[in-house]
Structure formats: structure tokens, C-alpha cells
């Protein structure tokens, strides 16, 4: 599991497991997905990718 300590340094220690993110070109946002179920979990509003979550690469 990823750790976030120490608080306030804006960094993550380790990667977020069992999750990935993909870019939606229609809405121009990043969407987080659960790799176990394939369901979409969350979407960023500012257009920047999630921190510490691996990216899916399209074909």
C-alpha cells in the first residue's frame, strides 16, 4: 500500500496498486480504473494525471 507520510511534502512513497488510469480524449480528462473489476472509479477535473497511478497505453 502507498504511504503518504510525512504530511505536507506533496509526495507519495510507493505506487498505488490494483489501479490504473487512462486519458479520455473526448473530455480531455484522466480517469482512474480498478484493475480487478475494470470499473471506472474517479475522474480528474483539472486535466492532470493522478499521482502514483500507472497509465494504460492504448493500441
N, C-alpha and C positions, 0 to 999 in steps of 0.2 A: 504494500500500500504506500502511496505517496505521502511524504511528510511535508509540512509547511513551516516548521519551526526553523529559525527564530522568526517570530511575528514581526512584520514591518519591513523585511528586506525584499519583498516582492519577488521571491524566487521559490521554486519547488524542488525538493530533493527527491529524485526518482521519477519514473514515468507513471502515468495513470494506466492501470491495467484493465483489460476487458472493455476498452472503449477505443473508438477511432473517430475521425472527423473527415468530412468531405465538403467540398466547395459547391454551392448551388449557384450556377451561373445565371439563372433566371432572376433570383432575388439578390444575388451578389452577397450572400452571407455564408458563414461556416455553420454546419450542422453536425452535432455530436451524435454518435450511434453506439448502441450496446452491441458488442461483437457476439455475445452469446445468443441473443434473441433476434438481432437485426433491426430492432425498433429504434426510431429516432427519439432522442432524449431531450435535446436542448438546441437552441439556435442563437447565435450571437447577433446583436443588433448593430454593432459598430463596424462590422466587416473585417475585423482582425481574427486570426485563428485562435483557438483555445490553447492555453499554455499547458505543455506536458502531455498532450494527447496526440497520438500518432496520426498521420494523414493517410487517407486512402488515395491511391492513384488510379485514375480511370484508364480505360483501354483505348 
